[in-house]
Amino acid sequence: MKHLTEYRSVELVEQYVAELHRTATRPWTLMEVCGGQTHSLVKNGLLNLLPPSITMVHGPGCPVCVTPLNLIDKAVYLAEERGVMLCSFGDMIRVPGSQKSLLDAKAAGADVRILYSPLEAVRLARENPHRDVVFFAVGFETTAPANALSVLQARQLGLKNYSILASHVLVPPAMEAVMQDADTNIQSFLAAGHVCAIMGLDEYLPLVRRYGLPIVVTGFEPVDLLQGILMAVRQLERGEARLENQYVRVVRPEGNPEARRIIGQVFETVDREWRGIGTIPGSGWAVRPELADFDADKKFAVTIAKAPECPDCIAGLVLKGIKKPHECSQFGRACTPERPLGAPMVSSEGACAAYYHFASVETQDVASLQISKL
Ligand code: SF4
């Protein structure tokens, strides 16, 4: 497949690994921001191929992982108590709320549906005029255009029974929050290529200047990731701090202006709470007040008391790259994908799930229960 198989080439992987071993002369710590990148690094065994002097830590770029407990509780409440048809992407329905997940609610009879696009939810609203249909609009900048489009389409169709429960989060403010943590030791970021395909490159320049660190916009295949790491390490070794784009086959400097125009019609920037991290200023998008009829939060005006997180889960430290998943005392013991204590063990993009399913040497000491699996 063009633009895919060549980025999985064993020969190219070996060449980049060899070049990294020649280039890295000192210890460097890099963070890949996106959970998709984390999964690719772990699943393809790339972490074990890197020079020992390079440490990759895993960032907060898993939207399911950072969706607040309170919002999951709200979605469960809408499905169970208000009788709405609650639609969501698949990953989200398994994430535990304070009492139960959407999957538990579905098993108990609530109308919870797994969809691949919010536009399917608009179709359901059209076909079921006497039911309220709510789409659980979770995600980074990448999923926002389709969610915004669903609101515009519902308005154009005159639908009164469609709304979204929005929890959009933004990458640059999260990177800023990571850098402001006193315990961070990150020297470079691999930024998420698909986010930049929408947003462009410019919003990363202030971070480069403020913190004097290299940021490399990077794709998701093994060759993409190794090339992105090499670009970052070359800068670090030379004492440079620049914004570079490894993912040139997808990301244009200006991003996708039409997608951003659609987003701007529907969403405004707000402070947003990140599960395990807390509130980050200006880090989210919420539905604009003039479109309140399509905002499930306002339409149903539900207030759910905040429940405490599981005290043993260190997801916040994992999401900020301060701890690795296997450094959690619950990893592979009380917390598994079948019985997750926190969101990073549920989502396919969560670092804990990636380590559980795919990691090898690095995790064996502390997760002896899982050695055969790992
Ligand atoms: S292993 Fe489980 S309990 Fe530990 S941080 Fe990850 S999700 Fe939380």
Residues whose N, C-alpha, C, O or C-beta is under 5 A from the ligand:
A	BS01	SF4	D312 C313 I314 A315 V318 P325 C328 Q330 F331 C335 L341 G342 A343 P344 M345 C352
